[in-house]
């Protein structure tokens, strides 16, 4: 950084430049020039948690849900579409019946809508024995226009609800059940996983400034179980330069879950013209069962400060105090995936170390050799007291489906029966509408039959035989038979 004229940049030691707190120097193109850029990703947002190869959106301190929000939203939308179609069909049927009722009034029975009213009454297949009857009258089976309307309406409601029920039965035939059971030693020893921890220090530093760890600690300091173990006995260390800073990788192949916690620490130091500063940490933690690359559990995200901080100030990490990223490995046993045993990594907490929020204190730290370090500690905690057991269980069976179908049918019929009873009880004209309609049809049928008889007589005998008087009003003369 030869010039400090760029935005978000200040000078220190008279000849060197550094970025403001919360910004790091990032190359913006292939010409070698760069600028001070803020932390990508917006801090604690945009975390991803995945389990057994199925990524899900997840917040902090919460286990992976059974169904993601997107799946639930799509399921609800599909049900809503089916119900909307059923409601639209019901309203269309009721509108057609209303139009036929009011526009099909025809005492002669010649209109097509009157004939439509008759066929609507023939659809009365559910309520033909449930119509209103006066006192001291024998209940008889009869089909009415209102009964046909309500019968078809109840069938439309039942069909719509049945479609939604079958859709749910197909889509949610089984659900994923999570159970927590106490863990014992044989169960914990059966978890053999390949672990990968990728921690990227977001900064303008490089791997040349990294001081690789040579040991890691096990257990709790101050207790008899506390041990300091050489790093190669469990982890393999590597460092790679990325566009966002040096990425530290710790791998453990075929690891069994020990009952003690692990601590791995590394640091970055000052080099001439390259101060040890960072604005955040990006992590990607992966676990898979040893010998099974098909399923994987992971957690990834970005942190920049204490998640419980009330201020929104940007920070630059630098100094002796270590930044601690606490990881918990939760044992999960998938009975629905061939007894898959996999560790689910979860980020439990982040404790920030030495950090600066104003230019003055950061400038003083850059000129202090004692602060020329960025310490990072990975704290791996094993939740070995309990095991999350995951399996699929059926939520619907043939008996429950049949019971649900019967309930939907009774619900649909009860609604329309109540509507029909209210209408017939309050509107007396509807009580004998079937008699009036049948009388109209009977008269029309009788007139049609009588017209047929008249035509038969007319073409068989002369038309005068049908009329006792001629057109002049005189009686016809009797013909003498010879």
Buried (B, 14 or more C-beta within 10 A) or exposed (E): BEEBEBEBBBBBEEEBBBBBBBBBBBEEEEEEEBBBBBBBBEBBEEBEBBBBBEBBBBEBEEBBBEEBEEEEEEBEEBBEEBBEEBEEBBEEBBEBBEEBBEBBEBEEBEBEBBBBBBEBBEBBEBBBEBBBEEEEEEEEEBBBBBBBBBBBBBBBBBBBBBBBBBBBBEEEEEEBBEEEEEBEEEBBEBBBBBBBBBBBBBBBBBBEBBEEBEBBBBBEEEEEEEEEBEBEEBBEBEBEEBEBBBBBBBBBEEBEBBEBBBBBBBBBBBEEEBBBBBBBBBBBBBBBBBEBEEBBBBBBBBBBBBBEEEEEEBBBBBBEBBBBBBBBBBBBBBEBBEEBBBBBBBBBBBEBBBBBBEBEBBBEBBEEEEBBBBBBBBBBBBBBEEBBBBBBEEEBEEEEBEEBBEEBBEEBBEBBBEBBBEBBEEEEEBBBBBEEBBEBBEEBEEEEEEEEEEEEEEEEEEEEEEEEEEEEEEEEEEEEEE
